Amino acid sequence: MRIVMLFPALLLTACQTMAPTEAVGSQAWLEQVDRQLAVSDGQGHGPDYGSQEWCNVVHFRLYGKASVEPVPCDQAWMEKVDQEMKKR
Protein backbone atom coordinates (compact mmCIF):
# COMPACT_ATOMS: atom_id res chain seq x y z
CA MET A 1 0.00 0.00 0.00
CA ARG A 2 2.81 2.44 0.83
CA ILE A 3 4.40 1.87 -2.57
CA VAL A 4 1.10 2.62 -4.30
CA MET A 5 0.81 5.91 -2.41
CA LEU A 6 4.46 6.78 -2.94
CA PHE A 7 4.29 6.43 -6.73
CA PRO A 8 1.96 9.41 -7.38
CA ALA A 9 4.05 11.63 -5.11
CA LEU A 10 7.23 10.67 -6.95
CA LEU A 11 5.53 11.20 -10.29
CA LEU A 12 4.38 14.70 -9.32
CA THR A 13 7.86 15.58 -8.09
CA ALA A 14 9.42 14.36 -11.34
CA CYS A 15 6.99 16.44 -13.40
CA GLN A 16 8.10 19.76 -11.90
CA THR A 17 9.65 21.64 -14.83
CA MET A 18 10.73 24.94 -13.34
CA ALA A 19 13.86 25.20 -11.26
CA PRO A 20 13.87 27.81 -8.52
CA THR A 21 14.70 31.26 -9.85
CA GLU A 22 18.18 32.46 -9.04
CA ALA A 23 18.49 35.53 -6.82
CA VAL A 24 18.72 38.62 -9.00
CA GLY A 25 22.30 39.85 -9.09
CA SER A 26 23.82 36.58 -7.86
CA GLN A 27 26.64 34.92 -9.77
CA ALA A 28 24.22 32.21 -10.95
CA TRP A 29 21.76 34.87 -12.17
CA LEU A 30 24.51 36.74 -14.05
CA GLU A 31 25.56 33.47 -15.72
CA GLN A 32 21.96 32.71 -16.67
CA VAL A 33 21.47 36.15 -18.25
CA ASP A 34 24.80 35.80 -20.05
CA ARG A 35 23.75 32.44 -21.52
CA GLN A 36 20.21 33.49 -22.46
CA LEU A 37 21.29 36.67 -24.20
CA ALA A 38 24.55 35.28 -25.64
CA VAL A 39 26.58 38.12 -24.17
CA SER A 40 29.80 36.11 -24.29
CA ASP A 41 30.78 33.17 -26.48
CA GLY A 42 30.72 30.58 -23.68
CA GLN A 43 34.49 30.16 -23.82
CA GLY A 44 35.40 33.03 -21.53
CA HIS A 45 35.51 35.66 -24.25
CA GLY A 46 33.43 38.69 -23.52
CA PRO A 47 32.96 41.31 -20.83
CA ASP A 48 33.16 40.35 -17.14
CA TYR A 49 29.79 39.58 -15.55
CA GLY A 50 28.31 42.65 -13.95
CA SER A 51 30.82 45.09 -15.44
CA GLN A 52 29.65 48.29 -17.12
CA GLU A 53 30.51 46.84 -20.52
CA TRP A 54 28.55 43.66 -19.74
CA CYS A 55 25.50 45.66 -18.63
CA ASN A 56 25.61 47.75 -21.80
CA VAL A 57 25.68 44.57 -23.92
CA VAL A 58 22.78 43.10 -21.93
CA HIS A 59 20.79 46.29 -22.58
CA PHE A 60 21.58 46.07 -26.30
CA ARG A 61 20.55 42.39 -26.46
CA LEU A 62 17.30 43.05 -24.60
CA TYR A 63 16.17 46.18 -26.43
CA GLY A 64 17.97 45.94 -29.76
CA LYS A 65 19.66 49.32 -29.42
CA ALA A 66 22.43 50.90 -27.41
CA SER A 67 21.50 53.03 -24.44
CA VAL A 68 21.95 56.77 -24.94
CA GLU A 69 23.92 56.89 -21.70
CA PRO A 70 25.57 54.09 -19.71
CA VAL A 71 23.03 51.86 -17.98
CA PRO A 72 23.12 52.13 -14.18
CA CYS A 73 24.10 48.46 -13.73
CA ASP A 74 22.76 48.44 -10.16
CA GLN A 75 20.30 46.18 -8.32
CA ALA A 76 17.27 48.15 -9.57
CA TRP A 77 18.48 47.83 -13.17
CA MET A 78 19.05 44.09 -12.70
CA GLU A 79 15.49 43.74 -11.37
CA LYS A 80 14.21 45.40 -14.57
CA VAL A 81 16.36 43.06 -16.66
CA ASP A 82 14.96 40.09 -14.74
CA GLN A 83 11.38 41.21 -15.41
CA GLU A 84 12.15 41.70 -19.10
CA MET A 85 13.77 38.25 -19.30
CA LYS A 86 10.65 36.64 -17.80
CA LYS A 87 8.58 38.07 -20.68
CA ARG A 88 10.64 36.12 -23.21
SEBALO-105727 format. One record per residue: residue number from 1; x, z, y of N, C-alpha, C, CB in turn. Coordinates in steps of 0.1 Angstrom, whole numbers, plus 5000, padded with zeros to 4 digits. Atoms other than C-alpha are relative to their C-alpha. Glycine has a CB too. Layout:
+-----+--------+------+---------+---------+-------+----------+--------+------+---------+---------+-------+----------+
! seq ! n_east ! n_up ! n_north ! ca_east ! ca_up ! ca_north ! c_east ! c_up ! c_north ! cb_east ! cb_up ! cb_north !
+-----+--------+------+---------+---------+-------+----------+--------+------+---------+---------+-------+----------+
! NUM !      X !    Z !       Y !       X !     Z !        Y !      X !    Z !       Y !       X !     Z !        Y !
...
+-----+--------+------+---------+---------+-------+----------+--------+------+---------+---------+-------+----------+
This chain:
+-----+--------+------+---------+---------+-------+----------+--------+------+---------+---------+-------+----------+
! seq ! n_east ! n_up ! n_north ! ca_east ! ca_up ! ca_north ! c_east ! c_up ! c_north ! cb_east ! cb_up ! cb_north !
+-----+--------+------+---------+---------+-------+----------+--------+------+---------+---------+-------+----------+
!   1 !   5008 ! 5000 !    4988 !    5000 !  5000 !     5000 !   5009 ! 5000 !    5013 !    4991 !  5012 !     5000 !
!   2 !   4991 ! 5000 !    4989 !    5028 !  5008 !     5024 !   5006 ! 4987 !    5003 !    5011 !  5011 !     4998 !
!   3 !   4994 ! 5014 !    4998 !    5044 !  4974 !     5019 !   4990 ! 4991 !    5006 !    5005 !  4995 !     4986 !
!   4 !   5010 ! 5009 !    4995 !    5011 !  4957 !     5026 !   4998 ! 5003 !    5015 !    4987 !  5002 !     4992 !
!   5 !   5002 ! 4996 !    4986 !    5008 !  4976 !     5059 !   5013 ! 4997 !    5008 !    4997 !  5015 !     5001 !
!   6 !   4987 ! 5002 !    4993 !    5045 !  4971 !     5068 !   5001 ! 4985 !    5003 !    5011 !  5004 !     4991 !
!   7 !   4998 ! 5014 !    4998 !    5043 !  4933 !     5064 !   4994 ! 4995 !    5014 !    4993 !  4992 !     4989 !
!   8 !   5005 ! 5005 !    4987 !    5020 !  4926 !     5094 !   5008 ! 5005 !    5012 !    4985 !  5004 !     5002 !
!   9 !   4991 ! 4995 !    4989 !    5041 !  4949 !     5116 !   5013 ! 4992 !    5002 !    5002 !  5015 !     4998 !
!  10 !   4988 ! 5007 !    4999 !    5072 !  4931 !     5107 !   4998 ! 4985 !    5005 !    5007 !  4999 !     4986 !
!  11 !   5004 ! 5014 !    4996 !    5055 !  4897 !     5112 !   4998 ! 5000 !    5015 !    4988 !  4995 !     4993 !
!  12 !   5002 ! 4999 !    4986 !    5044 !  4907 !     5147 !   5013 ! 5002 !    5008 !    4990 !  5011 !     5004 !
!  13 !   4987 ! 4998 !    4993 !    5079 !  4919 !     5156 !   5008 ! 4987 !    5000 !    5007 !  5011 !     4993 !
!  14 !   4993 ! 5012 !    5001 !    5094 !  4887 !     5144 !   4995 ! 4989 !    5009 !    5000 !  4995 !     4985 !
!  15 !   5006 ! 5010 !    4992 !    5070 !  4866 !     5164 !   5002 ! 5002 !    5015 !    4985 !  4999 !     4998 !
!  16 !   4997 ! 4998 !    4985 !    5081 !  4881 !     5198 !   5010 ! 4990 !    5004 !    5005 !  5014 !     5002 !
!  17 !   4992 ! 5011 !    4996 !    5096 !  4852 !     5216 !   5009 ! 5003 !    5013 !    4992 !  4987 !     5003 !
!  18 !   4993 ! 4997 !    4988 !    5107 !  4867 !     5249 !   5010 ! 5012 !    4999 !    4990 !  5002 !     5012 !
!  19 !   4990 ! 4989 !    4999 !    5139 !  4887 !     5252 !   4997 ! 5008 !    5013 !    5014 !  4995 !     4999 !
!  20 !   5001 ! 4993 !    4988 !    5139 !  4915 !     5278 !   5007 ! 4993 !    5011 !    5005 !  5014 !     4999 !
!  21 !   4994 ! 5006 !    4988 !    5147 !  4902 !     5313 !   5012 ! 5008 !    5004 !    4990 !  4998 !     5011 !
!  22 !   4988 ! 4993 !    4995 !    5182 !  4910 !     5325 !   4997 ! 5005 !    5014 !    5012 !  4990 !     4999 !
!  23 !   5001 ! 4994 !    4987 !    5185 !  4932 !     5355 !   5006 ! 4990 !    5011 !    5007 !  5014 !     5001 !
!  24 !   4996 ! 5009 !    4990 !    5187 !  4910 !     5386 !   5013 ! 5005 !    5006 !    4989 !  4998 !     5011 !
!  25 !   4987 ! 4997 !    4994 !    5223 !  4909 !     5399 !   5010 ! 5005 !    4989 !    4998 !  5010 !     5010 !
!  26 !   4991 ! 4996 !    5010 !    5238 !  4921 !     5366 !   5009 ! 4989 !    4995 !    4993 !  5007 !     4988 !
!  27 !   4992 ! 5011 !    5005 !    5266 !  4902 !     5349 !   4993 ! 4991 !    4991 !    5012 !  5007 !     4993 !
!  28 !   5008 ! 5008 !    5009 !    5242 !  4891 !     5322 !   4991 ! 4990 !    5008 !    4992 !  5008 !     4990 !
!  29 !   5009 ! 5008 !    4992 !    5218 !  4878 !     5349 !   5007 ! 4989 !    5006 !    4993 !  5009 !     5010 !
!  30 !   4992 ! 5010 !    4994 !    5245 !  4860 !     5367 !   5004 ! 4989 !    4990 !    5013 !  5006 !     5006 !
!  31 !   4996 ! 5010 !    5010 !    5256 !  4843 !     5335 !   4988 ! 4991 !    4996 !    5005 !  5007 !     4987 !
!  32 !   5012 ! 5008 !    5003 !    5220 !  4833 !     5327 !   4996 ! 4990 !    5011 !    4988 !  5010 !     4998 !
!  33 !   5002 ! 5009 !    4989 !    5215 !  4818 !     5361 !   5010 ! 4988 !    5000 !    5000 !  5007 !     5014 !
!  34 !   4989 ! 5011 !    5001 !    5248 !  4799 !     5358 !   4997 ! 4990 !    4989 !    5014 !  5007 !     4997 !
!  35 !   5003 ! 5009 !    5011 !    5238 !  4785 !     5324 !   4987 ! 4991 !    5004 !    4997 !  5008 !     4987 !
!  36 !   5013 ! 5008 !    4997 !    5202 !  4775 !     5335 !   5002 ! 4990 !    5011 !    4989 !  5010 !     5004 !
!  37 !   4998 ! 5009 !    4989 !    5213 !  4758 !     5367 !   5012 ! 4991 !    4999 !    5000 !  5007 !     5013 !
!  38 !   4988 ! 5007 !    5002 !    5245 !  4744 !     5353 !   5010 ! 5000 !    5012 !    4997 !  4985 !     4997 !
!  39 !   4991 ! 4998 !    4989 !    5266 !  4758 !     5381 !   5014 ! 4997 !    4996 !    4999 !  5015 !     5006 !
!  40 !   4986 ! 5003 !    5005 !    5298 !  4757 !     5361 !   4999 ! 4992 !    4988 !    5008 !  5013 !     4997 !
!  41 !   5000 ! 5009 !    5011 !    5308 !  4735 !     5332 !   5000 ! 5007 !    4986 !    5011 !  4991 !     5000 !
!  42 !   5000 ! 4993 !    5012 !    5307 !  4763 !     5306 !   5014 ! 5002 !    4994 !    4992 !  4993 !     4990 !
!  43 !   4986 ! 4998 !    5004 !    5345 !  4762 !     5302 !   5008 ! 5008 !    5010 !    5006 !  4986 !     4997 !
!  44 !   4993 ! 4992 !    4990 !    5354 !  4785 !     5330 !   5003 ! 4992 !    5013 !    5013 !  5005 !     4994 !
!  45 !   4998 ! 5008 !    4987 !    5355 !  4757 !     5357 !   4988 ! 5002 !    5009 !    5003 !  4986 !     4996 !
!  46 !   5011 ! 4998 !    4990 !    5334 !  4765 !     5387 !   5002 ! 5012 !    5008 !    4987 !  5000 !     4993 !
!  47 !   4998 ! 4988 !    4992 !    5330 !  4792 !     5413 !   4997 ! 5013 !    4992 !    4990 !  4999 !     5012 !
!  48 !   5001 ! 4986 !    5006 !    5332 !  4829 !     5404 !   4985 ! 5004 !    5001 !    5010 !  5010 !     5005 !
!  49 !   5014 ! 4995 !    4999 !    5298 !  4844 !     5396 !   4998 ! 5010 !    5012 !    4996 !  5008 !     4987 !
!  50 !   5003 ! 4992 !    4988 !    5283 !  4860 !     5427 !   5008 ! 4998 !    5012 !    5002 !  5014 !     4995 !
!  51 !   4993 ! 5003 !    4988 !    5308 !  4846 !     5451 !   4992 ! 4992 !    5010 !    5013 !  4992 !     4996 !
!  52 !   5008 ! 5008 !    4990 !    5296 !  4829 !     5483 !   4999 ! 4985 !    4995 !    5007 !  5000 !     5014 !
!  53 !   5001 ! 5014 !    5005 !    5305 !  4795 !     5468 !   4990 ! 4998 !    4989 !    5014 !  4995 !     4996 !
!  54 !   5009 ! 5000 !    5011 !    5286 !  4803 !     5437 !   4985 ! 5000 !    5005 !    5002 !  5011 !     4990 !
!  55 !   5014 ! 4998 !    4994 !    5255 !  4814 !     5457 !   4995 ! 4987 !    5007 !    4999 !  5012 !     5009 !
!  56 !   5004 ! 5013 !    4993 !    5256 !  4782 !     5478 !   4997 ! 4989 !    4989 !    5012 !  4995 !     5008 !
!  57 !   5003 ! 5010 !    5010 !    5257 !  4761 !     5446 !   4986 ! 5003 !    4993 !    5011 !  5000 !     4989 !
!  58 !   5013 ! 4996 !    5006 !    5228 !  4781 !     5431 !   4989 ! 4995 !    5009 !    4999 !  5015 !     4998 !
!  59 !   5010 ! 5005 !    4990 !    5208 !  4774 !     5463 !   4998 ! 4985 !    4999 !    5004 !  5004 !     5014 !
!  60 !   5001 ! 5015 !    5000 !    5216 !  4737 !     5461 !   4993 ! 4996 !    4987 !    5014 !  4994 !     5000 !
!  61 !   5006 ! 5004 !    5013 !    5206 !  4735 !     5424 !   4985 ! 5004 !    5000 !    5007 !  5007 !     4988 !
!  62 !   5014 ! 4996 !    5000 !    5173 !  4754 !     5430 !   4992 ! 4991 !    5010 !    4999 !  5014 !     5005 !
!  63 !   5008 ! 5006 !    4990 !    5162 !  4736 !     5462 !   5003 ! 4985 !    5002 !    5001 !  5007 !     5012 !
!  64 !   4996 ! 5014 !    4999 !    5180 !  4702 !     5459 !   5006 ! 4997 !    5014 !    4988 !  4992 !     4998 !
!  65 !   4993 ! 5003 !    4987 !    5197 !  4706 !     5493 !   5008 ! 5012 !    5004 !    4989 !  4997 !     5012 !
!  66 !   4991 ! 4989 !    4995 !    5224 !  4726 !     5509 !   4993 ! 5008 !    5011 !    5014 !  4994 !     5005 !
!  67 !   5005 ! 4991 !    4990 !    5215 !  4756 !     5530 !   5007 ! 4996 !    5014 !    5002 !  5015 !     4997 !
!  68 !   4995 ! 5002 !    4986 !    5219 !  4751 !     5568 !   5012 ! 5009 !    5003 !    4989 !  5000 !     5010 !
!  69 !   4990 ! 4990 !    4998 !    5239 !  4783 !     5569 !   5003 ! 5007 !    4986 !    4996 !  5011 !     5011 !
!  70 !   4997 ! 4994 !    5013 !    5256 !  4803 !     5541 !   4988 ! 5009 !    4995 !    5013 !  5008 !     5001 !
!  71 !   5011 ! 4991 !    5005 !    5230 !  4820 !     5519 !   5005 ! 5015 !    5000 !    4996 !  4996 !     4985 !
!  72 !   4996 ! 4986 !    4999 !    5231 !  4858 !     5521 !   5007 ! 5006 !    4988 !    4989 !  5009 !     5004 !
!  73 !   4993 ! 4996 !    5012 !    5241 !  4863 !     5485 !   4999 ! 5015 !    4997 !    5015 !  4995 !     5000 !
!  74 !   5001 ! 4986 !    5002 !    5228 !  4898 !     5484 !   4988 ! 5003 !    4990 !    4996 !  5007 !     5014 !
!  75 !   5010 ! 4996 !    5010 !    5203 !  4917 !     5462 !   4986 ! 4993 !    5003 !    4998 !  5015 !     4999 !
!  76 !   5012 ! 5006 !    4997 !    5173 !  4904 !     5481 !   5000 ! 4985 !    4997 !    4997 !  5003 !     5015 !
!  77 !   4999 ! 5015 !    5003 !    5185 !  4868 !     5478 !   4999 ! 4998 !    4985 !    5013 !  4994 !     5006 !
!  78 !   5000 ! 5001 !    5015 !    5191 !  4873 !     5441 !   4986 ! 5002 !    4994 !    5009 !  5010 !     4993 !
!  79 !   5014 ! 4998 !    5005 !    5155 !  4886 !     5437 !   4992 ! 4988 !    5003 !    4994 !  5012 !     5008 !
!  80 !   5007 ! 5013 !    4997 !    5142 !  4854 !     5454 !   5004 ! 4990 !    4990 !    5003 !  4995 !     5014 !
!  81 !   4995 ! 5010 !    5010 !    5164 !  4833 !     5431 !   4993 ! 5003 !    4986 !    5015 !  5001 !     4998 !
!  82 !   5006 ! 4996 !    5013 !    5150 !  4853 !     5401 !   4985 ! 4995 !    5000 !    5000 !  5015 !     4998 !
!  83 !   5014 ! 5004 !    4999 !    5114 !  4846 !     5412 !   4999 ! 4985 !    4999 !    4993 !  5005 !     5013 !
!  84 !   5000 ! 5015 !    5001 !    5122 !  4809 !     5417 !   5003 ! 4995 !    4986 !    5010 !  4994 !     5010 !
!  85 !   4996 ! 5004 !    5014 !    5138 !  4807 !     5382 !   4988 ! 5002 !    4991 !    5012 !  5008 !     4996 !
!  86 !   5011 ! 4997 !    5009 !    5107 !  4822 !     5366 !   4989 ! 4989 !    5002 !    4994 !  5014 !     5004 !
!  87 !   5010 ! 5011 !    4998 !    5086 !  4793 !     5381 !   5003 ! 4988 !    4992 !    4999 !  4996 !     5014 !
!  88 !   4996 ! 5012 !    5007 !    5106 !  4768 !     5361 !   4997 ! 5000 !    4986 !    5015 !  4998 !     5002 !
+-----+--------+------+---------+---------+-------+----------+--------+------+---------+---------+-------+----------+
